[in-house]
Amino acid sequence: MSKVVRRGYQKEDVREFQGVEKTKLEKAAYELYFLLNQGYPIKQATTFIGNHYMFSERQRLALARTVSSNDDCSSRWQKQIKEFSEVETVHIDGFNVIITLEVALSGSPVFKSLDGTIRDLAGLRGNYRIIDKTEKAIHLIYQWLVSKGIKEAIFYLDSPVSNSGRLAGLLKEMAEGYELQVQTVVIPEVDVTLETKANVITTDAIIINKCISWLNMNTEIVKQIENVWEVLLCEEIQYRELDKGIANMQGYNCIMVYNQKKDNLLFCKRKKDPYLGLYNFVGGKIEENEEGILAAYRELEEETGIKQDKIELNHMMDFVYYNQDCYVEVYVGFLKEEVELREEANPLEWLDFNHDFFDCNVFAGEGNIGHMVEQVKQFGCLSQSMVM
């Protein structure tokens, strides 16, 4: 039996990233964000704030890897690929993505960065060894790539790092079980190479800043891992910037339609990315200067044929995605009578409540559909409650 290794963990982490210390870090993150937006270099600004709060080196590193300026975040989001239908080949920063997933699988702290990526504090420093979490991390990567319809993955590994050859061999060996072409490239300067590429998979901020385009794979994969220790330091930034930023974001709506008996939910089955082949709620884009509730009724009629007089919609909640520069308004409604559905682009289907709405292999939204269903189940919507 292989030795159990907890990648990226130090015993001080429990104290330094929870409770009072985490509250201090959240305050410091907002102050660092302010300084970065004024043009201060990240190293000097982190040192200044770290000295003020008497943070450890590890806490300072967490701040530096988590917080970015508004301009840097916007630039990265503009280059981020969100639809994968035309992506056939990806270029993967091998050690970067694998180590972060090993850290997450180890129950060690990973950090949701302001630019939407997941980062860790595990330092490579020229040394790497395969651990008991490595194969699981590789399986998760291959499963994600295949689920997105990607045909070829090229892993770039730093040749000066120990065991890079062994990891390259393991990547090739494990690829045999997947419908995926895998190449491994072991070279001295991975960063310099990836900076010139499109379709790059990495969380390295410098590479993301310089590459042509990138995919945020690890953030999606980490959502599938149980008992992840995900540290959120940027919530205060996002809260304070919400009112300022949302006005310039693209708005979408998501509409939960219950039948008259309240024992079925209406879903469409996606025929293209994102979420090809998965069940999703109906909805669409909010047009410029269009009121949210009117957009919801319009989209509902366009996609299902359900007219406004057949249902009353209530605005229940919103999701704001800073890393995608958009927000989603969620509406809930109960049919007043049975209706005949009219499909537009995607097939429509009524599903009962025996389904696991958190199953990301069946339902879109990385678990958000399950969350929304539970919200209605427990708290109802604005005008009427619901008991299952």
N, C-alpha and C positions, 0 to 999 in steps of 0.2 A: 504493500500500500504506500502511495506517495505521501510525502510529508505535507501536512496542511500548512500553507503559508498565507499570512494576512498581508497582502501587498499594500503598501502605502499607509500603514497605520503606525502611529506612535502613541504611547500611553498618555501623553499630555493632551491628545486630541479631545478627549471627553470633556476636560475642563476648558480648553481653549476655544471650542466651537459649539458650546451649549451654554444655556443660562445667561448669567450676567455678562460673560465675555462675548457671547454671540450678540447680545444687545449692543455692546460697545462697538463690535465690528460692523454692525448694520449702520450705526451712526457715522462711523469712520468711512464706510463705503460711500455714503452720500457726500461727505466732505471731499473725498478723493475724486468723485465724479465732478464736483464743482471745480476743483483745481485743474483737472484734465481738460475741462471745457474752456478754461482760461488760457490753455496752451502750456501748462506746466508739464515737464517731462515726467513720465510714470515713475522712474526710479527715485528722483528727488522728491516728488510729491508723496510717494509711499513712505520714504524715510522720514519726512517731516511729520506726517500724521502718525506713523508708527512710534516715533519718539514721544509725541504728545501723549499717546495712550499707553506707552510702555508695553507695546506688543512684542511678542516673541518673533523670531525670524520666520517661523512657520505661519503665524497669523499675518505677517506682512506679505508673505508670498501668496497667501489666499486672497488678500485684497488686490494685489497686482494682477493675479490671474483671473479675477472675477470682474473687475470694474474697467470699463473703457469709456472714452469720451463719446458724446452723442454723434459726432461726425464719423468716428471710427465704426460705431455700431451701424449707422446708416449705410456707410460704404460697404460693409460686409453683407448686410441684408440685401442690398441691391445686386450683389454677385451670387447670392445663394440660390441654388437650384431647388425648386419646390415641386416641380412636376418632372417625372422621370421617363416619360414615354419616349423621348428622343435620346436618352442617355444609354449608350451601349457599353462603353468602356469607362472605368473609373481608375484613378491613380491614388493609391492609398498610402498614407504616412504610417507605415507598419507598426513601429514601436509606439508611436503616439496613440493610435486608436486601441491597440491591444492592451497596453498597460492601463489605460483608463478603465477599460472593461474589467480587467483583472482586479483593479482597486474596488470597483463597484460590487463585483461578485464576492469580494473579501469582506464586505461590510465596513470598509474604511471610508472616510469622508470624501465625497465628490461634491463639486461646487457648480451650481447653476449660474453661469456667467451672464452679464448684462446683454451680451450679444447673442444669447440663446444657446451657446455651446455648453457642454459638460466638461469640466477640467478637474484635474487631481493635483496632489502635492507630491507624488512619487518622483523622486529625482533619479534620472538614468545614470548620469555620471560615468558613462562608459562601461557600466556593468549591467548585465541582464542575464537572468536564468529562467528557464521554463519552469512553471510551478503547477500546482494541481488545478488552478483556475484557467490555465492557458487554453486548453482544448475547448472548454466551454465557451470562452470568449470568441474563439475562431468559429465555432459552430454558430453562435449568434450573429456574427458578421456575415457568414455565408447565407444563413437563412434570410437575413434582411436584404442582401443583394439579390437573391433569387426572387424574393417577394416583390421587388421593384422592377423585375424584368431585365435586370442588367446582365449582359452576356459575358463580359470580360472584366477581370480585376487584376491590376498590376500593383503588387506590394513592393514598396521601396524600403529597404532596411539599411541602416548605417553600418558599413563594414568595420569601423573602429570599435563598435560595441561588441562585447563578448557574446558568444552564442548566436550571432546573427545568422550564421550558416545553418545551425541546427533549427532555428525558427523558420528559416526559408524552406528547409526540407519538410518540416511539420505542416506548413501551409500547403505545400504541393500535395503531400500525402492525404491530408484531410479533404482536399478539394475533389478527390475522386468520387466522393459520394454525392456530388451536387452537379446540376446542369449549369456549369459555370467554368469558363476558361480562366485559369489562374496562372499568372507569371510572377516570379519573384526577382527583384533586381537588388543586388547587394553592392552599394557604392559608397564612396567616402562622404559625399555631401548631398544628402537627401533633400535638405531644405532648398538649396540652390536649384536643384532639378525641379522640384514641385512648384516653385515660385513661377515657373514659366508655363505651367500646365492648366488645362481646363478640366472640370469634373474631378476636382481634388477632394479627397476625404481626409480631413484633419481637424484638430482643434487648435493648432498652433496659430496664434494671432498674427505673427509676422508672415507666415505663409499665406493665410487667408487674405491679408492686406494686399499681397503682391500677385497672387494667382489670378487666373482669368475667371474662374468660377469654382464653387465648392458645394459639397453636400453635407448636411448636418446629421450624419448617420448615428453617432453615439447617443445623442439626445433621445432619439426614438428608441434605440435599443435599451437604454437604461430604464425606460418606463416599463419594460417587460420583466425586469429583474426584481425578484421579491426582496423585501427588507433592505432596500438601498438606503444608505445614510446620505441623503442629499441635503447639503447645507445651502440655504438661501440667504444671501447677504444683501441683495439688491431690491428687496421688496419696497423699502422706503423710497428709493429712487423712482421705482415704477409708479408708486402711489402719487408722489409729488408731481411727476411728469405727466400723469394720466390726462388731466384736464387740458394741459398744453399740447400734448401730442396727439390725442385721439381725433381732434378736428381735422388733422391732415392725413389720417389713415383711411384706407379703403374699408368700407363697411360691408358685412355680409349678414344674412339671417339664417336661422336654423329653426324649423317649425315642427313641433311635436303635436301630432294629430291623433287623438283618441277617438275610437268609435263611440256610438251612442251608448252602448252597454258598458263602456269603460273597461273592457277586457282585452282589447287589441290596440296596437300602435301601428301607425302607417310608416312604412319604410320604402325607400327606393334602393335598387341594387345598382351600384355604380358600374358604368360601362367603359369608363376611362379613368386614368389617373387624375387627381390623387384618389387612392382607395379603390382601385380597380377590383371589381368582383365582390366588394364588401357592402353590407347594408349601411345606409346612412339616412338621416332624416332629410326631408325635402327642404329646399331653401335656395338662396342665390345671392346675387350682388345687390347692394343698395346703391341706387343711382345717385349722382351728384344732386344735392339739394332736395332729395326725396326724404320724406318723413319715414322713420323706421317702421311704424305700425302699418302704414300704407304700402310700403315695400313688401312687408310680410304677406299681406293679403294679395298683392299683385303676384308675387312668386308662387303662392299657394295655388291660385287659380291657373296660372300658366303651366305648372308642373302636374297638377292633379285634376283640374276642372272644378275644384271645390270653390264655390262663390262665397262672398262675405256674409250673405244672409243665412248660410248654412252652418256657421261656426262663429264663435266669439274667441278671438285670440287675446292672450294676456302676455305682457312682456315680463318674463320671469327672471332672467339673469343675462350677464354678458361674459364673454371671454375676450381678453385683450392680449394680442400676440406682438410684443415689441420686436421680437426677432424676425417677424414676417411683415411688420408694418401694417397690421390690419386688426380688426375687431369683429366679433360675431355676436349678434343679438339673438337671444333664444326666446321663442314664443311658444306658448302652450294653448291648445284649444280642444274642446270636446264637441263633436258633431251634435247638432240639434236633431238630426234625422239621418237615416241611411241615404247614401248618395252613390251615384254611379261614377267611378273614377275614370279619368281620361289621362293616359300617359303621354308625356312629352318626349324627353330624351332617354329616361331611365325607367325600367320596369318597376311597377309599384306592387307592394305586397303587405298585407296585414299580418302582424306577428303577435302571438299571445305572450304572456308574462312567464312562460316556462323556459324562456331563453336566458342565457347568461350574457347580459348586455355589456359586460366588461371584457368579453372574449375578443381580443384584438385580431384574431384570425377570421372572425365572422363580421364584426362591426367596426366601422370607421371611427376615427377620432381618438385613438390611443387611450381608451377608457372613458372618454368624456360622455359618451352616450349612456353608459351605465350610471355615471354620476348624475346626469340630468334626470334619468328615470327615477333614481333614488330620491332626488330633491322633490319631485312631484309626489312620489309615494309618501314621503315623510311629512312634507309641509304644504302640499297642494300648490295651487297657483293663486293669483291675486283675487279672483272673483269666486272661486269655489274650491272646496277641499275634495280630496279623493281618498277613498279607502279601498285597498286591494284585499 
